[in-house]
Amino acid sequence: MEQPTSMDKYASYSVESYLEDDRFIQWVIMPDEAGEAYWQQVMHLYPAQEPNFRAARHFLMQLRIQDRFLSDTAVAALSARIWESARKQPLIVPFIRKYAAAVLLLIAATGVCYYFLGPGKIPTGAAAWKAGKQDSAFLVLGNGKKIALDSTDHIIHYLGNKVVINQDTIKVGTTASTAAMAMNELIVPDGRIQQLELPDGTSVWVKARSRLRWPETFAAGKREVSLQGEAYFEVAQNSTQPFAVSTNNYRIDVLGTGFNVATAKSKTAFEAILETGKIAITGLQENSTPIILKPGQRAALNPAGTALEITAVNTALYTSWRSGLLLFEHKSLQEVMEDLRDYYHVRFDIQDPALAALPISGKLTLTTDIQEVMKVVATVAEVQFTIADDVIRIY
């Protein structure tokens, strides 16, 4: 580990500084334990840097999707899209002109492919799916007030004892002594993804068919939330107030990190995918031994439902949904359609078991209409489909 004196430069780093730092870019592109330890030490020494650190990391993460070598043509096309997007997004222009070329060169050199979502395609709040029928997501406050989030661009965060939804400020209505006991709940239906910022600054993307519960104010010494369904967490660091996520059968203790957690309707399935940091997963049964997950690993319940299995994975396959992409490698057509069901609020019918089990690989951009998405699926899987009354029949 390097000595703190060699890290003095980070005390005055701006977002732009991180984006021209080769060591930082390399770590975001290809995270490892050494890099994770290094940047955690930087944040420990200079906690005021966290907003700039997170903003730069988030920008680079938006570009990443999967690992494969970029051709010269792909690099040129990506560069053109970044320049065009920068031209239309003033907040990005000041640093992208200077650093885009360096980022692209590093991407090409490391053999990692990235995808820029392009003008108007970077999701803020929930991704803007062009789905079928869409139900409202709901935010239920601790005082019983139920707020319908009837569009896909709501951004939720806290300001003192108030909840701010876009530009609307809502007083929570609880006192400091009762806020830790009052629980808020976000309920996300089919066809929706909702982003929010918890009272501690932690960012959460909650996937369709999921529920997240958290206190209006975290109690001293702990930050605990509960999840049914799937969500991605980017946890704000606070060593004096550990962060934990509880599911039906497991508890995840967080040590400053970005990770995805998924449970299932069966109340038994479970998986956690770690992008950065470190997490400890503990079963809720008595005398359960914690399992430590490292960056780039997935913990999932085995088919027998008896133990968690740890494997190395391409994390983008499990986390790209929050950026409006669905990536899949050797996934059955049945599984891909189940993912699309959640995004587009549709039903599907595959009557031929051989077709349902057909393995396919590819990438779907979930900001397009379901008809266009299904054309891509049909081409990749070499099948035909019809859509009627929100039912997709594949044959």
C-alpha positions in Angstrom: 0.0 0.0 0.0 1.3 3.4 -0.9 2.1 5.9 1.8 -0.5 8.7 2.4 2.0 11.4 1.5 1.9 10.1 -2.1 -1.8 10.7 -2.2 -1.7 14.4 -1.3 -2.7 15.4 -4.9 -6.2 13.9 -4.4 -7.1 16.5 -1.8 -7.7 19.0 -4.6 -8.9 16.7 -7.3 -11.9 17.8 -9.4 -14.1 15.5 -11.5 -12.0 16.4 -14.5 -8.8 15.4 -12.6 -10.2 11.9 -12.0 -11.1 11.6 -15.6 -7.5 12.3 -16.7 -6.0 10.0 -14.1 -4.9 6.8 -15.8 -4.8 4.8 -12.6 -8.4 5.8 -11.8 -9.7 5.0 -15.3 -7.9 1.6 -15.3 -9.5 0.7 -12.0 -13.0 1.6 -13.1 -12.5 -0.4 -16.3 -10.9 -3.4 -14.7 -11.4 -3.4 -10.9 -9.2 -5.5 -8.7 -8.5 -5.9 -5.0 -5.3 -3.8 -5.1 -7.1 -0.9 -6.8 -10.0 -1.2 -4.6 -7.8 -0.9 -1.5 -5.9 2.0 -3.0 -9.0 4.1 -3.7 -10.7 3.2 -0.4 -7.6 4.6 1.3 -7.9 7.8 -0.8 -11.5 8.2 0.2 -10.6 7.6 3.8 -7.9 10.3 3.8 -10.0 12.8 1.8 -13.8 12.1 2.5 -14.7 15.5 1.0 -13.6 14.1 -2.3 -16.4 11.5 -2.4 -18.8 13.6 -4.6 -16.2 14.2 -7.3 -15.0 10.6 -7.0 -18.4 9.1 -7.4 -19.4 11.5 -10.3 -16.3 10.6 -12.3 -16.7 6.9 -11.6 -20.4 7.1 -12.6 -19.6 8.8 -15.9 -17.1 6.1 -16.8 -19.4 3.3 -15.7 -22.1 4.6 -18.0 -19.7 3.7 -20.9 -19.0 0.1 -19.9 -21.0 -2.9 -21.1 -18.8 -5.9 -21.8 -15.3 -7.1 -22.4 -14.2 -7.5 -26.0 -11.6 -5.8 -28.3 -12.7 -2.7 -30.1 -11.9 -2.5 -33.8 -10.6 0.8 -35.2 -14.0 1.3 -36.8 -15.8 0.8 -33.4 -13.4 3.2 -31.7 -14.1 5.8 -34.3 -17.8 5.3 -34.1 -17.8 5.5 -30.3 -15.7 8.7 -30.4 -18.1 10.3 -32.8 -21.1 9.4 -30.5 -19.3 10.8 -27.5 -18.5 14.1 -29.3 -22.1 14.4 -30.5 -23.5 13.7 -27.1 -21.1 16.2 -25.5 -22.2 18.8 -27.9 -25.8 18.4 -26.7 -25.1 18.0 -23.0 -23.4 21.2 -21.7 -22.5 19.7 -18.3 -20.2 17.2 -20.0 -18.6 19.5 -22.6 -16.0 21.1 -20.2 -14.2 17.9 -19.6 -15.1 15.5 -22.4 -13.3 17.5 -25.0 -10.1 17.1 -23.1 -10.4 13.6 -21.8 -12.6 11.6 -24.3 -9.7 10.7 -26.5 -7.6 9.5 -23.5 -10.4 7.4 -22.2 -11.0 5.8 -25.7 -7.3 5.0 -26.0 -7.2 3.3 -22.7 -10.4 1.4 -23.4 -8.9 0.1 -26.7 -5.5 -0.8 -25.0 -7.2 -2.8 -22.2 -9.5 -4.7 -24.6 -12.7 -3.5 -22.9 -15.6 -2.3 -24.9 -17.9 0.5 -23.8 -21.1 1.8 -25.1 -22.2 5.5 -24.8 -25.9 5.7 -24.5 -26.0 8.8 -26.8 -27.9 12.0 -26.8 -31.0 11.9 -24.6 -30.3 8.3 -23.7 -28.6 8.6 -20.3 -31.3 7.7 -17.8 -32.0 10.0 -15.0 -34.2 8.5 -12.4 -36.1 5.6 -14.0 -35.2 4.6 -17.5 -37.7 5.8 -20.0 -39.0 2.4 -21.4 -41.5 2.5 -24.2 -43.5 -0.2 -22.6 -47.1 -1.4 -23.0 -49.4 -0.5 -20.1 -47.5 1.1 -17.2 -48.7 1.2 -13.7 -47.5 3.9 -11.3 -44.7 3.2 -8.9 -45.6 4.3 -5.3 -43.6 5.9 -2.5 -45.3 5.2 0.8 -44.0 7.5 3.6 -43.8 6.6 7.3 -46.7 8.9 8.1 -49.0 6.8 5.7 -48.9 9.3 2.8 -48.9 7.4 -0.5 -47.4 9.2 -3.5 -47.9 7.9 -7.1 -44.9 8.2 -9.3 -46.8 8.2 -12.5 -44.0 9.1 -14.9 -40.6 7.5 -15.6 -38.4 10.5 -14.8 -39.0 11.0 -11.0 -35.8 11.5 -9.0 -36.2 11.0 -5.2 -33.8 12.4 -2.6 -33.9 13.8 1.0 -33.4 17.3 2.2 -33.4 17.3 6.0 -36.7 16.0 7.2 -38.3 16.5 3.8 -38.5 14.2 0.7 -37.9 15.9 -2.6 -39.4 14.4 -5.8 -38.0 16.3 -8.7 -38.9 19.9 -7.7 -41.7 19.1 -5.2 -40.8 19.1 -1.5 -42.8 17.0 0.9 -42.5 17.3 4.6 -42.1 13.8 6.2 -44.2 14.7 9.2 -42.3 12.8 11.9 -40.2 14.1 14.7 -36.5 13.2 15.2 -37.3 10.8 17.9 -39.8 8.8 15.7 -38.1 9.1 12.3 -35.8 6.1 12.9 -38.9 3.9 13.5 -41.0 5.4 10.6 -40.4 3.3 7.5 -40.7 4.4 3.9 -41.4 2.0 1.2 -40.8 2.2 -2.6 -43.0 -0.2 -4.6 -42.0 -0.6 -8.3 -44.4 -2.5 -10.7 -43.7 -4.1 -14.0 -42.3 -1.9 -16.7 -40.6 0.5 -14.4 -37.2 1.2 -12.8 -36.9 3.8 -10.1 -33.9 5.6 -8.8 -33.7 7.2 -5.4 -31.2 8.6 -3.0 -31.5 7.5 0.6 -31.1 9.9 3.6 -27.4 9.0 3.9 -26.6 9.8 0.3 -26.6 6.1 -0.9 -28.0 5.8 -4.5 -30.3 2.9 -5.3 -31.8 1.7 -8.5 -34.9 -0.4 -7.9 -35.9 -2.8 -10.6 -39.4 -3.7 -11.7 -41.5 -6.0 -9.5 -39.5 -5.0 -6.4 -40.0 -3.3 -3.0 -37.4 -1.4 -0.9 -38.0 -0.3 2.7 -35.9 2.1 4.8 -36.3 4.3 7.8 -36.8 8.0 7.3 -33.7 8.6 9.5 -31.1 5.9 10.0 -30.5 5.1 13.7 -27.1 5.9 15.3 -24.5 3.3 14.4 -26.3 1.5 11.6 -28.0 1.9 8.2 -30.4 -0.9 7.4 -32.8 -1.4 4.5 -34.8 -4.4 3.4 -35.4 -5.6 -0.2 -37.8 -7.8 -2.0 -36.9 -8.2 -5.7 -33.8 -6.7 -7.3 -31.9 -3.4 -6.8 -28.4 -1.9 -7.4 -26.8 -0.1 -4.5 -24.0 2.5 -4.7 -23.4 3.0 -1.0 -22.2 6.2 0.6 -19.1 5.5 2.8 -19.5 6.0 6.5 -17.4 3.7 8.7 -19.1 4.7 11.9 -22.5 3.8 10.5 -22.3 0.4 8.6 -24.8 -0.2 5.8 -26.8 -3.5 5.5 -29.4 -5.0 3.2 -31.8 -7.7 4.4 -33.6 -10.1 2.1 -35.9 -13.0 2.9 -33.0 -15.3 3.8 -29.8 -13.3 3.8 -28.2 -10.2 5.2 -25.6 -8.3 3.3 -23.1 -6.1 5.3 -21.5 -3.5 3.2 -18.0 -2.1 3.4 -18.4 0.9 1.0 -19.3 -0.5 -2.4 -21.4 -0.9 -5.6 -23.4 -4.1 -5.9 -26.5 -5.7 -7.3 -28.9 -7.9 -5.1 -31.7 -10.0 -6.5 -34.3 -12.2 -4.7 -37.2 -14.0 -6.3 -40.9 -14.4 -5.8 -40.3 -18.0 -4.5 -38.7 -16.4 -1.4 -35.8 -18.8 -1.7 -33.7 -17.7 -4.7 -30.9 -15.2 -4.1 -27.9 -13.7 -5.8 -25.5 -10.8 -5.2 -23.0 -9.4 -7.7 -20.2 -7.2 -6.5 -18.7 -4.5 -8.8 -16.5 -2.6 -6.3 -15.7 -2.8 -2.6 -16.4 -5.8 -0.3 -19.5 -7.3 1.1 -20.2 -10.0 3.7 -23.3 -12.3 3.1 -24.8 -14.1 6.1 -27.7 -16.4 6.2 -30.5 -15.5 8.6 -30.4 -19.0 10.2 -28.6 -19.5 13.5 -24.8 -20.0 13.4 -24.5 -19.0 9.7 -21.0 -18.3 8.6 -20.5 -15.0 6.6 -19.2 -15.3 3.0 -17.0 -12.5 1.8 -17.5 -11.4 -1.8 -14.8 -9.7 -3.8 -15.1 -7.4 -6.9 -16.1 -9.3 -10.0 -17.8 -12.2 -8.1 -21.3 -13.5 -7.9 -22.9 -15.3 -5.0 -26.0 -17.4 -5.9 -28.0 -20.1 -4.3 -27.2 -23.4 -5.8 -30.0 -25.4 -7.6 -30.6 -27.5 -4.5 -31.2 -24.4 -2.5 -28.7 -25.5 0.2 -25.7 -23.2 -0.1 -24.3 -20.1 -1.9 -21.9 -20.7 -4.8 -19.2 -18.1 -5.6 -18.2 -17.6 -9.3 -16.2 -15.0 -11.2 -18.5 -13.1 -13.7 -18.7 -10.2 -16.1 -20.6 -7.9 -13.7 -22.1 -5.9 -16.6 -24.3 -8.8 -17.5 -26.1 -8.4 -14.2 -25.9 -4.6 -13.6 -26.4 -3.0 -17.1 -30.2 -2.9 -16.6 -29.9 0.3 -14.6 -28.4 2.1 -17.7 -31.1 0.8 -20.1 -29.3 -2.2 -21.5 -30.0 -5.9 -21.3 -26.9 -8.0 -21.9 -26.9 -11.8 -22.0 -24.4 -14.6 -22.7 -25.7 -18.1 -23.4 -29.0 -17.4 -21.7 -32.1 -19.3 -22.6 -34.8 -17.6 -24.7 -37.1 -18.3 -21.8 -34.9 -16.3 -19.4 -34.4 -13.4 -21.8 -38.2 -13.2 -22.2 -38.7 -13.2 -18.5 -36.4 -10.2 -18.3 -38.3 -8.4 -21.0 -41.6 -9.2 -19.3 -40.4 -7.2 -16.3 -39.2 -4.3 -18.4 -42.1 -4.0 -20.8 -45.1 -5.2 -18.7 -46.0 -7.9 -21.2 -46.7 -11.6 -21.1 -45.1 -14.2 -23.4 -46.0 -17.6 -24.7 -43.4 -20.1 -26.0 -45.2 -23.4 -26.6 -42.2 -25.3 -27.9 -39.9 -26.4 -25.0 -37.0 -26.6 -27.4 -37.3 -23.0 -28.3 -37.7 -21.9 -24.7 -34.4 -23.6 -23.9 -32.5 -22.2 -26.9 -29.3 -20.4 -25.7 -28.7 -17.0 -27.1 -26.2 -14.1 -26.6 -26.5 -10.4 -27.4 -27.4 -6.9 -26.2 -30.8 -5.2 -26.2 -31.3 -1.5 -25.8 -34.4 -1.1 -23.6 -35.2 2.4 -24.5 -36.8 1.2 -27.8 -40.3 -0.1 -28.4 -41.0 -3.7 -27.6 -41.8 -4.4 -31.3 -38.2 -3.3 -32.3 -36.7 -5.3 -29.4 -38.5 -8.4 -30.4 -37.2 -8.0 -34.0 -33.7 -8.2 -32.6 -34.6 -11.3 -30.5 -36.2 -13.0 -33.5 -33.1 -12.4 -35.6 -30.7 -13.7 -33.0 -32.8 -16.7 -32.0 -34.0 -17.4 -35.5 -37.7 -17.5 -34.4 -40.9 -15.7 -35.4 -43.3 -13.8 -33.1 -46.6 -12.0 -32.9 -47.8 -9.4 -30.4 -51.5 -9.1 -29.5 -53.1 -7.7 -26.3 -49.7 -7.4 -24.6 -49.0 -11.1 -25.2 -45.9 -12.1 -27.2 -46.2 -15.5 -28.9 -43.0 -17.0 -30.1 -42.8 -19.9 -32.6 
